[in-house]
């Protein structure tokens, strides 16, 4: 154990296991689910029973996450904090709901926050700050003209609701990024799930010194057959995903850098959910995906095209979900994913990995404490195999000198605990 983990990591692991065991045998737990749906994602259900009701809703996520990254791809850090989202909603029609409030993020031990959208690519510098909380307004209009179809304007159902694979999207952005805002189309049928959105991250006025920025995304799932309704059976599906990120703008005449930059991440694969006929071993999921990266305009990253192969498996056993995955890539940049799934170092400038390979195992436990309250705990280990690297260093005369080296095998340990709150009550019925 001492070979791979520091004393702090070992204590965190023991602490996580104790919490998991406690809640596994806790008689007050209602039922367990995976963390993605119970903790990280937001319920998009449209209730037709709240017509002409003015309601107060309170959403909150308390989190403590420790990322002990090793190797040269990214430095480790800890996320201790919370976000709160109080809103007031009104539903004038059975098919229309309006919601307004404020999203406020705070990390313990900090009192000043950059006054910008959170979730940008590295390298954005903002001088003006906010005090106490990082706060942004929240406003959503949800229109559901028919069952299974929704148009969302304003703050959309974003982040982990898109269901993107880890090489394309880092789950922890629910703790670090602003709510996505723009326009979204949701469409769900018996054989097809479709989510298309634009997240407008940076708006510019005439003469602004920064760039316009937005992300366009599509996440869909083709369902080959119905989910088994009996004791056992298999459900087959095909995931298709795309992220297109753009920086530019024609009216930011005062910007130091005005060059247009566009990047693309995409993935396609095949998966199967197997419903198991056992009391404690309830479900097995297996999925394989091919991922693609392209730098269509600009020269921010050192290569223009790349690809990756991703295989993952999860098993629901008792109240636990066990995860395992394998990833390898060539010249791949994960625009919004964990840096461990990319070939470009985020901690050392001008350093890239040659065909990196990473294996992952993890365990999570989450359960619904009661209506509106859920708890989740996870522990993950990522093994990045030894790999050749190359880059540039500054020589004696100031010129950039090409260098290459062998990066040894590294093991990264991630662990965290989250408490999710989501409840509301009626203020007045009109």
Secondary structure, 3 states (H helix, E strand, C coil): CCCCCCHHHHHHHHHHHHHHHHHHHCCCCCCECCHHHHHHCCCCCCCCCCCCEEEEEEEEEEEEEEEECCCCCCCCEEEEEEEEEEEEEEEEECCEEEEEEEEEEEECCCCEEECCCCCCCCCCCCCCEEECCEEEEEEEEEEEEECCEEEEEEECCCHHHHCCCCCCECHHHHHCCCCCEEEEEEEECCCEEEEEEEEEEECCCCCCCCCEEEEEEEEEEEECCCCCCCCCEEEEEEEEEEEEEEEECCCCCCCCCCCCEEEEEEEEEEEEEEECCCCCEEEEEEEEEEEEEEEEECCCCCCCEEEEEEEEEEEEECCEEEEEEEEEEECCCCCECCHHHCCECCCCCCEEECCCEEEEEEEEEEEEEECCEEEEEEEEEEEECCEEEEEEEECCCCCEEEEEEEECCEEEEEEEEEEEEEEEEEEEEC
